[in-house]
Amino acid sequence: MKGLNEPRNSSLIFLFASLLVLFIGIPDSFSQTPGPPSTYEAEAGTLNGVGVEDRYPGFTGNGYVAQFGQAGDSIEFVISVPRQDY
């Protein structure tokens, strides 16, 4: 019984993947210049059981989220991403 690591099977997998890329195509969005990066400040999210601190330097925004110590402590974000049709 032949394994997946044998050269013949690897060549067939590579050929299949190459044909799939050619058939489906590569979306134009990969060639577009990306826009400015978005920044999401943790303290701007919905804080569940945690708090914002600013004792230690190096943070951006109003501070940093700390006090994670219990099960369920979390930060929740709602992020809208514009739809792109390929």
PDB file of N, CA, C and O in Angstrom:
ATOM      1  N   MET A   1       0.844  -1.167   0.000  1.00  0.00           N
ATOM      2  CA  MET A   1       0.000   0.000   0.000  1.00  0.00           C
ATOM      3  C   MET A   1       0.899   1.243   0.000  1.00  0.00           C
ATOM      4  O   MET A   1       1.826   1.346   0.803  1.00  0.00           O
ATOM      5  N   LYS A   2       0.619   2.170  -0.894  1.00  0.00           N
ATOM      6  CA  LYS A   2       1.454   3.354  -1.023  1.00  0.00           C
ATOM      7  C   LYS A   2       0.960   4.451  -0.095  1.00  0.00           C
ATOM      8  O   LYS A   2      -0.246   4.609   0.091  1.00  0.00           O
ATOM      9  N   GLY A   3       1.895   5.222   0.501  1.00  0.00           N
ATOM     10  CA  GLY A   3       1.555   6.316   1.401  1.00  0.00           C
ATOM     11  C   GLY A   3       1.464   7.647   0.662  1.00  0.00           C
ATOM     12  O   GLY A   3       1.851   7.740  -0.502  1.00  0.00           O
ATOM     13  N   LEU A   4       0.963   8.658   1.324  1.00  0.00           N
ATOM     14  CA  LEU A   4       0.815   9.981   0.725  1.00  0.00           C
ATOM     15  C   LEU A   4       2.147  10.682   0.487  1.00  0.00           C
ATOM     16  O   LEU A   4       2.208  11.665  -0.250  1.00  0.00           O
ATOM     17  N   ASN A   5       3.206  10.185   1.104  1.00  0.00           N
ATOM     18  CA  ASN A   5       4.498  10.848   0.975  1.00  0.00           C
ATOM     19  C   ASN A   5       5.261  10.424  -0.269  1.00  0.00           C
ATOM     20  O   ASN A   5       6.345  10.947  -0.526  1.00  0.00           O
ATOM     21  N   GLU A   6       4.734   9.507  -1.037  1.00  0.00           N
ATOM     22  CA  GLU A   6       5.442   9.062  -2.218  1.00  0.00           C
ATOM     23  C   GLU A   6       5.359  10.117  -3.304  1.00  0.00           C
ATOM     24  O   GLU A   6       4.360  10.832  -3.390  1.00  0.00           O
ATOM     25  N   PRO A   7       6.391  10.231  -4.141  1.00  0.00           N
ATOM     26  CA  PRO A   7       6.471  11.284  -5.154  1.00  0.00           C
ATOM     27  C   PRO A   7       5.266  11.345  -6.082  1.00  0.00           C
ATOM     28  O   PRO A   7       4.822  12.443  -6.418  1.00  0.00           O
ATOM     29  N   ARG A   8       4.728  10.225  -6.503  1.00  0.00           N
ATOM     30  CA  ARG A   8       3.612  10.226  -7.450  1.00  0.00           C
ATOM     31  C   ARG A   8       2.395  10.909  -6.841  1.00  0.00           C
ATOM     32  O   ARG A   8       1.768  11.740  -7.497  1.00  0.00           O
ATOM     33  N   ASN A   9       2.050  10.576  -5.604  1.00  0.00           N
ATOM     34  CA  ASN A   9       0.894  11.185  -4.963  1.00  0.00           C
ATOM     35  C   ASN A   9       1.116  12.672  -4.721  1.00  0.00           C
ATOM     36  O   ASN A   9       0.186  13.460  -4.890  1.00  0.00           O
ATOM     37  N   SER A  10       2.317  13.074  -4.332  1.00  0.00           N
ATOM     38  CA  SER A  10       2.618  14.482  -4.107  1.00  0.00           C
ATOM     39  C   SER A  10       2.483  15.271  -5.398  1.00  0.00           C
ATOM     40  O   SER A  10       1.972  16.391  -5.392  1.00  0.00           O
ATOM     41  N   SER A  11       2.939  14.694  -6.507  1.00  0.00           N
ATOM     42  CA  SER A  11       2.825  15.374  -7.798  1.00  0.00           C
ATOM     43  C   SER A  11       1.374  15.539  -8.200  1.00  0.00           C
ATOM     44  O   SER A  11       0.998  16.581  -8.735  1.00  0.00           O
ATOM     45  N   LEU A  12       0.557  14.537  -7.953  1.00  0.00           N
ATOM     46  CA  LEU A  12      -0.863  14.621  -8.299  1.00  0.00           C
ATOM     47  C   LEU A  12      -1.571  15.676  -7.452  1.00  0.00           C
ATOM     48  O   LEU A  12      -2.421  16.409  -7.958  1.00  0.00           O
ATOM     49  N   ILE A  13      -1.230  15.757  -6.178  1.00  0.00           N
ATOM     50  CA  ILE A  13      -1.831  16.757  -5.296  1.00  0.00           C
ATOM     51  C   ILE A  13      -1.420  18.156  -5.757  1.00  0.00           C
ATOM     52  O   ILE A  13      -2.257  19.058  -5.797  1.00  0.00           O
ATOM     53  N   PHE A  14      -0.142  18.350  -6.107  1.00  0.00           N
ATOM     54  CA  PHE A  14       0.323  19.649  -6.589  1.00  0.00           C
ATOM     55  C   PHE A  14      -0.380  20.021  -7.885  1.00  0.00           C
ATOM     56  O   PHE A  14      -0.800  21.166  -8.050  1.00  0.00           O
ATOM     57  N   LEU A  15      -0.515  19.075  -8.806  1.00  0.00           N
ATOM     58  CA  LEU A  15      -1.189  19.330 -10.072  1.00  0.00           C
ATOM     59  C   LEU A  15      -2.642  19.713  -9.840  1.00  0.00           C
ATOM     60  O   LEU A  15      -3.135  20.658 -10.456  1.00  0.00           O
ATOM     61  N   PHE A  16      -3.331  19.001  -8.968  1.00  0.00           N
ATOM     62  CA  PHE A  16      -4.726  19.308  -8.662  1.00  0.00           C
ATOM     63  C   PHE A  16      -4.854  20.707  -8.069  1.00  0.00           C
ATOM     64  O   PHE A  16      -5.734  21.464  -8.477  1.00  0.00           O
ATOM     65  N   ALA A  17      -3.990  21.068  -7.110  1.00  0.00           N
ATOM     66  CA  ALA A  17      -4.036  22.390  -6.488  1.00  0.00           C
ATOM     67  C   ALA A  17      -3.754  23.480  -7.521  1.00  0.00           C
ATOM     68  O   ALA A  17      -4.395  24.530  -7.491  1.00  0.00           O
ATOM     69  N   SER A  18      -2.811  23.252  -8.431  1.00  0.00           N
ATOM     70  CA  SER A  18      -2.490  24.235  -9.467  1.00  0.00           C
ATOM     71  C   SER A  18      -3.666  24.438 -10.406  1.00  0.00           C
ATOM     72  O   SER A  18      -3.992  25.572 -10.757  1.00  0.00           O
ATOM     73  N   LEU A  19      -4.297  23.361 -10.811  1.00  0.00           N
ATOM     74  CA  LEU A  19      -5.459  23.477 -11.692  1.00  0.00           C
ATOM     75  C   LEU A  19      -6.614  24.166 -10.997  1.00  0.00           C
ATOM     76  O   LEU A  19      -7.350  24.925 -11.628  1.00  0.00           O
ATOM     77  N   LEU A  20      -6.787  23.919  -9.718  1.00  0.00           N
ATOM     78  CA  LEU A  20      -7.854  24.560  -8.959  1.00  0.00           C
ATOM     79  C   LEU A  20      -7.636  26.072  -8.914  1.00  0.00           C
ATOM     80  O   LEU A  20      -8.585  26.835  -9.095  1.00  0.00           O
ATOM     81  N   VAL A  21      -6.407  26.515  -8.677  1.00  0.00           N
ATOM     82  CA  VAL A  21      -6.106  27.948  -8.658  1.00  0.00           C
ATOM     83  C   VAL A  21      -6.355  28.557 -10.038  1.00  0.00           C
ATOM     84  O   VAL A  21      -6.920  29.646 -10.138  1.00  0.00           O
ATOM     85  N   LEU A  22      -5.941  27.867 -11.100  1.00  0.00           N
ATOM     86  CA  LEU A  22      -6.161  28.381 -12.452  1.00  0.00           C
ATOM     87  C   LEU A  22      -7.649  28.452 -12.787  1.00  0.00           C
ATOM     88  O   LEU A  22      -8.097  29.402 -13.428  1.00  0.00           O
ATOM     89  N   PHE A  23      -8.400  27.469 -12.363  1.00  0.00           N
ATOM     90  CA  PHE A  23      -9.834  27.427 -12.664  1.00  0.00           C
ATOM     91  C   PHE A  23     -10.597  28.499 -11.900  1.00  0.00           C
ATOM     92  O   PHE A  23     -11.424  29.205 -12.477  1.00  0.00           O
ATOM     93  N   ILE A  24     -10.324  28.625 -10.601  1.00  0.00           N
ATOM     94  CA  ILE A  24     -11.037  29.585  -9.762  1.00  0.00           C
ATOM     95  C   ILE A  24     -10.498  30.990  -9.992  1.00  0.00           C
ATOM     96  O   ILE A  24     -11.268  31.950 -10.027  1.00  0.00           O
ATOM     97  N   GLY A  25      -9.206  31.118 -10.147  1.00  0.00           N
ATOM     98  CA  GLY A  25      -8.592  32.426 -10.315  1.00  0.00           C
ATOM     99  C   GLY A  25      -8.213  33.017  -8.976  1.00  0.00           C
ATOM    100  O   GLY A  25      -8.606  32.521  -7.920  1.00  0.00           O
ATOM    101  N   ILE A  26      -7.454  34.070  -9.040  1.00  0.00           N
ATOM    102  CA  ILE A  26      -7.025  34.771  -7.838  1.00  0.00           C
ATOM    103  C   ILE A  26      -7.777  36.089  -7.789  1.00  0.00           C
ATOM    104  O   ILE A  26      -7.745  36.837  -8.766  1.00  0.00           O
ATOM    105  N   PRO A  27      -8.456  36.405  -6.689  1.00  0.00           N
ATOM    106  CA  PRO A  27      -9.222  37.649  -6.599  1.00  0.00           C
ATOM    107  C   PRO A  27      -8.357  38.879  -6.838  1.00  0.00           C
ATOM    108  O   PRO A  27      -7.191  38.914  -6.443  1.00  0.00           O
ATOM    109  N   ASP A  28      -8.934  39.891  -7.487  1.00  0.00           N
ATOM    110  CA  ASP A  28      -8.215  41.136  -7.751  1.00  0.00           C
ATOM    111  C   ASP A  28      -7.781  41.834  -6.473  1.00  0.00           C
ATOM    112  O   ASP A  28      -6.818  42.602  -6.485  1.00  0.00           O
ATOM    113  N   SER A  29      -8.470  41.582  -5.379  1.00  0.00           N
ATOM    114  CA  SER A  29      -8.141  42.283  -4.136  1.00  0.00           C
ATOM    115  C   SER A  29      -6.729  41.965  -3.655  1.00  0.00           C
ATOM    116  O   SER A  29      -6.157  42.740  -2.889  1.00  0.00           O
ATOM    117  N   PHE A  30      -6.151  40.835  -4.088  1.00  0.00           N
ATOM    118  CA  PHE A  30      -4.794  40.513  -3.679  1.00  0.00           C
ATOM    119  C   PHE A  30      -3.784  41.443  -4.346  1.00  0.00           C
ATOM    120  O   PHE A  30      -2.694  41.654  -3.815  1.00  0.00           O
ATOM    121  N   SER A  31      -4.134  41.998  -5.498  1.00  0.00           N
ATOM    122  CA  SER A  31      -3.204  42.851  -6.208  1.00  0.00           C
ATOM    123  C   SER A  31      -3.419  44.332  -5.899  1.00  0.00           C
ATOM    124  O   SER A  31      -2.620  45.166  -6.323  1.00  0.00           O
ATOM    125  N   GLN A  32      -4.460  44.667  -5.185  1.00  0.00           N
ATOM    126  CA  GLN A  32      -4.739  46.058  -4.872  1.00  0.00           C
ATOM    127  C   GLN A  32      -3.877  46.527  -3.706  1.00  0.00           C
ATOM    128  O   GLN A  32      -3.500  45.742  -2.836  1.00  0.00           O
ATOM    129  N   THR A  33      -3.577  47.811  -3.705  1.00  0.00           N
ATOM    130  CA  THR A  33      -2.823  48.394  -2.604  1.00  0.00           C
ATOM    131  C   THR A  33      -3.726  48.461  -1.382  1.00  0.00           C
ATOM    132  O   THR A  33      -4.807  49.044  -1.459  1.00  0.00           O
ATOM    133  N   PRO A  34      -3.317  47.882  -0.258  1.00  0.00           N
ATOM    134  CA  PRO A  34      -4.186  47.896   0.923  1.00  0.00           C
ATOM    135  C   PRO A  34      -4.332  49.303   1.493  1.00  0.00           C
ATOM    136  O   PRO A  34      -3.442  50.142   1.354  1.00  0.00           O
ATOM    137  N   GLY A  35      -5.454  49.539   2.128  1.00  0.00           N
ATOM    138  CA  GLY A  35      -5.703  50.814   2.778  1.00  0.00           C
ATOM    139  C   GLY A  35      -4.970  50.881   4.096  1.00  0.00           C
ATOM    140  O   GLY A  35      -4.250  49.956   4.471  1.00  0.00           O
ATOM    141  N   PRO A  36      -5.156  51.979   4.794  1.00  0.00           N
ATOM    142  CA  PRO A  36      -4.475  52.112   6.089  1.00  0.00           C
ATOM    143  C   PRO A  36      -4.980  51.063   7.072  1.00  0.00           C
ATOM    144  O   PRO A  36      -6.159  50.710   7.049  1.00  0.00           O
ATOM    145  N   PRO A  37      -4.111  50.566   7.926  1.00  0.00           N
ATOM    146  CA  PRO A  37      -4.554  49.552   8.892  1.00  0.00           C
ATOM    147  C   PRO A  37      -5.530  50.147   9.897  1.00  0.00           C
ATOM    148  O   PRO A  37      -5.451  51.328  10.235  1.00  0.00           O
ATOM    149  N   SER A  38      -6.431  49.329  10.358  1.00  0.00           N
ATOM    150  CA  SER A  38      -7.389  49.743  11.384  1.00  0.00           C
ATOM    151  C   SER A  38      -6.838  49.364  12.751  1.00  0.00           C
ATOM    152  O   SER A  38      -6.166  48.344  12.902  1.00  0.00           O
ATOM    153  N   THR A  39      -7.124  50.174  13.718  1.00  0.00           N
ATOM    154  CA  THR A  39      -6.699  49.890  15.077  1.00  0.00           C
ATOM    155  C   THR A  39      -7.928  49.734  15.947  1.00  0.00           C
ATOM    156  O   THR A  39      -8.826  50.576  15.920  1.00  0.00           O
ATOM    157  N   TYR A  40      -7.969  48.680  16.704  1.00  0.00           N
ATOM    158  CA  TYR A  40      -9.068  48.438  17.636  1.00  0.00           C
ATOM    159  C   TYR A  40      -8.484  48.460  19.039  1.00  0.00           C
ATOM    160  O   TYR A  40      -7.684  47.597  19.401  1.00  0.00           O
ATOM    161  N   GLU A  41      -8.879  49.435  19.816  1.00  0.00           N
ATOM    162  CA  GLU A  41      -8.400  49.548  21.186  1.00  0.00           C
ATOM    163  C   GLU A  41      -9.231  48.628  22.074  1.00  0.00           C
ATOM    164  O   GLU A  41     -10.460  48.684  22.051  1.00  0.00           O
ATOM    165  N   ALA A  42      -8.570  47.795  22.845  1.00  0.00           N
ATOM    166  CA  ALA A  42      -9.263  46.816  23.685  1.00  0.00           C
ATOM    167  C   ALA A  42     -10.220  47.486  24.659  1.00  0.00           C
ATOM    168  O   ALA A  42     -11.314  46.979  24.908  1.00  0.00           O
ATOM    169  N   GLU A  43      -9.812  48.622  25.210  1.00  0.00           N
ATOM    170  CA  GLU A  43     -10.656  49.285  26.204  1.00  0.00           C
ATOM    171  C   GLU A  43     -11.930  49.866  25.588  1.00  0.00           C
ATOM    172  O   GLU A  43     -12.842  50.251  26.320  1.00  0.00           O
ATOM    173  N   ALA A  44     -12.010  49.935  24.254  1.00  0.00           N
ATOM    174  CA  ALA A  44     -13.209  50.441  23.587  1.00  0.00           C
ATOM    175  C   ALA A  44     -14.251  49.341  23.372  1.00  0.00           C
ATOM    176  O   ALA A  44     -15.386  49.626  22.991  1.00  0.00           O
ATOM    177  N   GLY A  45     -13.868  48.097  23.616  1.00  0.00           N
ATOM    178  CA  GLY A  45     -14.809  46.994  23.466  1.00  0.00           C
ATOM    179  C   GLY A  45     -15.727  46.897  24.669  1.00  0.00           C
ATOM    180  O   GLY A  45     -15.619  47.682  25.611  1.00  0.00           O
ATOM    181  N   THR A  46     -16.627  45.933  24.630  1.00  0.00           N
ATOM    182  CA  THR A  46     -17.491  45.667  25.775  1.00  0.00           C
ATOM    183  C   THR A  46     -16.700  44.814  26.756  1.00  0.00           C
ATOM    184  O   THR A  46     -16.306  43.693  26.434  1.00  0.00           O
ATOM    185  N   LEU A  47     -16.468  45.343  27.954  1.00  0.00           N
ATOM    186  CA  LEU A  47     -15.649  44.656  28.950  1.00  0.00           C
ATOM    187  C   LEU A  47     -16.541  43.854  29.881  1.00  0.00           C
ATOM    188  O   LEU A  47     -17.502  44.379  30.443  1.00  0.00           O
ATOM    189  N   ASN A  48     -16.221  42.603  30.035  1.00  0.00           N
ATOM    190  CA  ASN A  48     -16.987  41.701  30.892  1.00  0.00           C
ATOM    191  C   ASN A  48     -16.095  41.182  32.012  1.00  0.00           C
ATOM    192  O   ASN A  48     -15.313  40.253  31.806  1.00  0.00           O
ATOM    193  N   GLY A  49     -16.208  41.776  33.194  1.00  0.00           N
ATOM    194  CA  GLY A  49     -15.448  41.321  34.351  1.00  0.00           C
ATOM    195  C   GLY A  49     -14.024  41.812  34.408  1.00  0.00           C
ATOM    196  O   GLY A  49     -13.272  41.398  35.291  1.00  0.00           O
ATOM    197  N   VAL A  50     -13.625  42.681  33.499  1.00  0.00           N
ATOM    198  CA  VAL A  50     -12.267  43.206  33.468  1.00  0.00           C
ATOM    199  C   VAL A  50     -12.317  44.727  33.549  1.00  0.00           C
ATOM    200  O   VAL A  50     -13.392  45.319  33.456  1.00  0.00           O
ATOM    201  N   GLY A  51     -11.175  45.351  33.719  1.00  0.00           N
ATOM    202  CA  GLY A  51     -11.131  46.803  33.827  1.00  0.00           C
ATOM    203  C   GLY A  51      -9.992  47.391  33.028  1.00  0.00           C
ATOM    204  O   GLY A  51      -9.139  46.663  32.519  1.00  0.00           O
ATOM    205  N   VAL A  52      -9.976  48.709  32.915  1.00  0.00           N
ATOM    206  CA  VAL A  52      -8.938  49.425  32.187  1.00  0.00           C
ATOM    207  C   VAL A  52      -7.946  50.001  33.201  1.00  0.00           C
ATOM    208  O   VAL A  52      -8.339  50.609  34.197  1.00  0.00           O
ATOM    209  N   GLU A  53      -6.659  49.799  32.930  1.00  0.00           N
ATOM    210  CA  GLU A  53      -5.603  50.341  33.772  1.00  0.00           C
ATOM    211  C   GLU A  53      -4.656  51.160  32.915  1.00  0.00           C
ATOM    212  O   GLU A  53      -4.620  51.020  31.692  1.00  0.00           O
ATOM    213  N   ASP A  54      -3.883  52.025  33.582  1.00  0.00           N
ATOM    214  CA  ASP A  54      -2.890  52.815  32.862  1.00  0.00           C
ATOM    215  C   ASP A  54      -1.617  53.015  33.683  1.00  0.00           C
ATOM    216  O   ASP A  54      -0.898  53.998  33.502  1.00  0.00           O
ATOM    217  N   ARG A  55      -1.350  52.078  34.581  1.00  0.00           N
ATOM    218  CA  ARG A  55      -0.173  52.185  35.462  1.00  0.00           C
ATOM    219  C   ARG A  55       1.143  52.013  34.731  1.00  0.00           C
ATOM    220  O   ARG A  55       2.131  52.662  35.077  1.00  0.00           O
ATOM    221  N   TYR A  56       1.175  51.150  33.728  1.00  0.00           N
ATOM    222  CA  TYR A  56       2.429  50.834  33.042  1.00  0.00           C
ATOM    223  C   TYR A  56       2.460  51.531  31.687  1.00  0.00           C
ATOM    224  O   TYR A  56       1.446  51.541  30.989  1.00  0.00           O
ATOM    225  N   PRO A  57       3.592  52.115  31.292  1.00  0.00           N
ATOM    226  CA  PRO A  57       3.688  52.835  30.018  1.00  0.00           C
ATOM    227  C   PRO A  57       3.697  51.884  28.818  1.00  0.00           C
ATOM    228  O   PRO A  57       3.870  50.674  28.960  1.00  0.00           O
ATOM    229  N   GLY A  58       3.506  52.464  27.647  1.00  0.00           N
ATOM    230  CA  GLY A  58       3.631  51.704  26.412  1.00  0.00           C
ATOM    231  C   GLY A  58       2.311  51.384  25.743  1.00  0.00           C
ATOM    232  O   GLY A  58       2.303  50.764  24.680  1.00  0.00           O
ATOM    233  N   PHE A  59       1.203  51.783  26.323  1.00  0.00           N
ATOM    234  CA  PHE A  59      -0.093  51.486  25.729  1.00  0.00           C
ATOM    235  C   PHE A  59      -0.510  52.593  24.772  1.00  0.00           C
ATOM    236  O   PHE A  59       0.045  53.692  24.798  1.00  0.00           O
ATOM    237  N   THR A  60      -1.482  52.297  23.936  1.00  0.00           N
ATOM    238  CA  THR A  60      -2.111  53.314  23.092  1.00  0.00           C
ATOM    239  C   THR A  60      -3.534  53.491  23.588  1.00  0.00           C
ATOM    240  O   THR A  60      -4.022  52.672  24.366  1.00  0.00           O
ATOM    241  N   GLY A  61      -4.194  54.528  23.161  1.00  0.00           N
ATOM    242  CA  GLY A  61      -5.564  54.765  23.616  1.00  0.00           C
ATOM    243  C   GLY A  61      -5.592  55.251  25.046  1.00  0.00           C
ATOM    244  O   GLY A  61      -4.693  55.967  25.488  1.00  0.00           O
ATOM    245  N   ASN A  62      -6.641  54.855  25.780  1.00  0.00           N
ATOM    246  CA  ASN A  62      -6.846  55.309  27.159  1.00  0.00           C
ATOM    247  C   ASN A  62      -6.154  54.448  28.202  1.00  0.00           C
ATOM    248  O   ASN A  62      -6.092  54.837  29.369  1.00  0.00           O
ATOM    249  N   GLY A  63      -5.642  53.312  27.823  1.00  0.00           N
ATOM    250  CA  GLY A  63      -5.026  52.396  28.774  1.00  0.00           C
ATOM    251  C   GLY A  63      -4.979  51.004  28.178  1.00  0.00           C
ATOM    252  O   GLY A  63      -4.940  50.841  26.959  1.00  0.00           O
ATOM    253  N   TYR A  64      -4.984  50.024  29.023  1.00  0.00           N
ATOM    254  CA  TYR A  64      -4.975  48.632  28.596  1.00  0.00           C
ATOM    255  C   TYR A  64      -5.950  47.861  29.481  1.00  0.00           C
ATOM    256  O   TYR A  64      -6.241  48.263  30.607  1.00  0.00           O
ATOM    257  N   VAL A  65      -6.440  46.764  28.958  1.00  0.00           N
ATOM    258  CA  VAL A  65      -7.400  45.955  29.707  1.00  0.00           C
ATOM    259  C   VAL A  65      -6.627  44.984  30.587  1.00  0.00           C
ATOM    260  O   VAL A  65      -5.683  44.337  30.134  1.00  0.00           O
ATOM    261  N   ALA A  66      -7.033  44.888  31.844  1.00  0.00           N
ATOM    262  CA  ALA A  66      -6.371  44.018  32.817  1.00  0.00           C
ATOM    263  C   ALA A  66      -7.424  43.400  33.727  1.00  0.00           C
ATOM    264  O   ALA A  66      -8.624  43.577  33.520  1.00  0.00           O
ATOM    265  N   GLN A  67      -6.968  42.690  34.711  1.00  0.00           N
ATOM    266  CA  GLN A  67      -7.816  42.081  35.728  1.00  0.00           C
ATOM    267  C   GLN A  67      -8.556  40.838  35.225  1.00  0.00           C
ATOM    268  O   GLN A  67      -9.654  40.531  35.689  1.00  0.00           O
ATOM    269  N   PHE A  68      -7.945  40.127  34.272  1.00  0.00           N
ATOM    270  CA  PHE A  68      -8.506  38.843  33.854  1.00  0.00           C
ATOM    271  C   PHE A  68      -8.185  37.846  34.957  1.00  0.00           C
ATOM    272  O   PHE A  68      -7.010  37.589  35.222  1.00  0.00           O
ATOM    273  N   GLY A  69      -9.166  37.295  35.588  1.00  0.00           N
ATOM    274  CA  GLY A  69      -8.894  36.360  36.666  1.00  0.00           C
ATOM    275  C   GLY A  69      -9.981  35.328  36.872  1.00  0.00           C
ATOM    276  O   GLY A  69      -9.769  34.334  37.566  1.00  0.00           O
ATOM    277  N   GLN A  70     -11.125  35.546  36.287  1.00  0.00           N
ATOM    278  CA  GLN A  70     -12.247  34.625  36.480  1.00  0.00           C
ATOM    279  C   GLN A  70     -12.683  34.044  35.136  1.00  0.00           C
ATOM    280  O   GLN A  70     -12.494  34.660  34.087  1.00  0.00           O
ATOM    281  N   ALA A  71     -13.259  32.869  35.187  1.00  0.00           N
ATOM    282  CA  ALA A  71     -13.840  32.289  33.974  1.00  0.00           C
ATOM    283  C   ALA A  71     -14.919  33.239  33.466  1.00  0.00           C
ATOM    284  O   ALA A  71     -15.748  33.709  34.245  1.00  0.00           O
ATOM    285  N   GLY A  72     -14.914  33.520  32.195  1.00  0.00           N
ATOM    286  CA  GLY A  72     -15.899  34.416  31.609  1.00  0.00           C
ATOM    287  C   GLY A  72     -15.418  35.846  31.453  1.00  0.00           C
ATOM    288  O   GLY A  72     -16.070  36.637  30.772  1.00  0.00           O
ATOM    289  N   ASP A  73     -14.284  36.205  32.071  1.00  0.00           N
ATOM    290  CA  ASP A  73     -13.734  37.541  31.860  1.00  0.00           C
ATOM    291  C   ASP A  73     -13.372  37.662  30.382  1.00  0.00           C
ATOM    292  O   ASP A  73     -12.691  36.799  29.828  1.00  0.00           O
ATOM    293  N   SER A  74     -13.832  38.738  29.751  1.00  0.00           N
ATOM    294  CA  SER A  74     -13.622  38.827  28.310  1.00  0.00           C
ATOM    295  C   SER A  74     -13.789  40.254  27.807  1.00  0.00           C
ATOM    296  O   SER A  74     -14.228  41.145  28.535  1.00  0.00           O
ATOM    297  N   ILE A  75     -13.429  40.442  26.554  1.00  0.00           N
ATOM    298  CA  ILE A  75     -13.657  41.671  25.814  1.00  0.00           C
ATOM    299  C   ILE A  75     -14.434  41.266  24.568  1.00  0.00           C
ATOM    300  O   ILE A  75     -14.110  40.267  23.926  1.00  0.00           O
ATOM    301  N   GLU A  76     -15.443  42.032  24.234  1.00  0.00           N
ATOM    302  CA  GLU A  76     -16.249  41.718  23.057  1.00  0.00           C
ATOM    303  C   GLU A  76     -16.208  42.903  22.096  1.00  0.00           C
ATOM    304  O   GLU A  76     -16.377  44.053  22.502  1.00  0.00           O
ATOM    305  N   PHE A  77     -15.983  42.608  20.831  1.00  0.00           N
ATOM    306  CA  PHE A  77     -15.976  43.620  19.785  1.00  0.00           C
ATOM    307  C   PHE A  77     -17.044  43.307  18.750  1.00  0.00           C
ATOM    308  O   PHE A  77     -17.348  42.143  18.491  1.00  0.00           O
ATOM    309  N   VAL A  78     -17.602  44.339  18.168  1.00  0.00           N
ATOM    310  CA  VAL A  78     -18.454  44.206  16.993  1.00  0.00           C
ATOM    311  C   VAL A  78     -17.728  44.987  15.906  1.00  0.00           C
ATOM    312  O   VAL A  78     -17.587  46.206  15.996  1.00  0.00           O
ATOM    313  N   ILE A  79     -17.271  44.280  14.882  1.00  0.00           N
ATOM    314  CA  ILE A  79     -16.488  44.893  13.813  1.00  0.00           C
ATOM    315  C   ILE A  79     -17.230  44.721  12.501  1.00  0.00           C
ATOM    316  O   ILE A  79     -17.582  43.602  12.128  1.00  0.00           O
ATOM    317  N   SER A  80     -17.469  45.813  11.801  1.00  0.00           N
ATOM    318  CA  SER A  80     -18.113  45.769  10.488  1.00  0.00           C
ATOM    319  C   SER A  80     -17.054  45.795   9.409  1.00  0.00           C
ATOM    320  O   SER A  80     -16.166  46.647   9.416  1.00  0.00           O
ATOM    321  N   VAL A  81     -17.149  44.864   8.488  1.00  0.00           N
ATOM    322  CA  VAL A  81     -16.205  44.781   7.382  1.00  0.00           C
ATOM    323  C   VAL A  81     -16.992  44.953   6.091  1.00  0.00           C
ATOM    324  O   VAL A  81     -17.972  44.241   5.872  1.00  0.00           O
ATOM    325  N   PRO A  82     -16.580  45.895   5.223  1.00  0.00           N
ATOM    326  CA  PRO A  82     -17.313  46.077   3.980  1.00  0.00           C
ATOM    327  C   PRO A  82     -17.225  44.831   3.106  1.00  0.00           C
ATOM    328  O   PRO A  82     -16.199  44.153   3.061  1.00  0.00           O
ATOM    329  N   ARG A  83     -18.306  44.554   2.427  1.00  0.00           N
ATOM    330  CA  ARG A  83     -18.368  43.388   1.568  1.00  0.00           C
ATOM    331  C   ARG A  83     -17.580  43.643   0.283  1.00  0.00           C
ATOM    332  O   ARG A  83     -17.628  44.740  -0.273  1.00  0.00           O
ATOM    333  N   GLN A  84     -16.869  42.645  -0.175  1.00  0.00           N
ATOM    334  CA  GLN A  84     -16.172  42.727  -1.445  1.00  0.00           C
ATOM    335  C   GLN A  84     -16.616  41.571  -2.303  1.00  0.00           C
ATOM    336  O   GLN A  84     -16.546  40.415  -1.885  1.00  0.00           O
ATOM    337  N   ASP A  85     -17.071  41.874  -3.491  1.00  0.00           N
ATOM    338  CA  ASP A  85     -17.437  40.825  -4.443  1.00  0.00           C
ATOM    339  C   ASP A  85     -16.229  40.499  -5.293  1.00  0.00           C
ATOM    340  O   ASP A  85     -15.565  41.392  -5.818  1.00  0.00           O
ATOM    341  N   TYR A  86     -15.951  39.222  -5.425  1.00  0.00           N
ATOM    342  CA  TYR A  86     -14.791  38.806  -6.213  1.00  0.00           C
ATOM    343  C   TYR A  86     -15.208  38.394  -7.593  1.00  0.00           C
ATOM    344  O   TYR A  86     -14.365  38.011  -8.404  1.00  0.00           O
TER     345      TYR A  86
END
